[in-house]
Amino acid sequence: MTITDSAAQLADTQASLEAVIKGEVLRMYQEVADHPEGEFHFYHGRRAAEMFGYRKDWLDRAPEGALRMPSLLRGMLVPRVR
């Protein structure tokens, strides 16, 4: 196997892993959206928004249900220590 072949194989493997990870992240966002009251390994909802410094007065004015949307905090998932 040549270096070029090895590099191509590695690139294919990496692309495949990235697709799996992206799919799992999207699945988890959907799970939070469908079951915002559920137990997850990261903070979400209003609690997460407050942890990330969103102003309380802004959160108080947010539309009903908006703070349950994971898209509000996309990219800001924090593991929870149990």
Secondary structure, DSSP 8 states (H G I E B T S, - for coil): --HHHHHHHHHHHHHHHHHHHHHHHHHHHHHHHH-TTS--SB--HHHHHHHTT--HHHHHHS-TTGGG-GGGGTT---B---
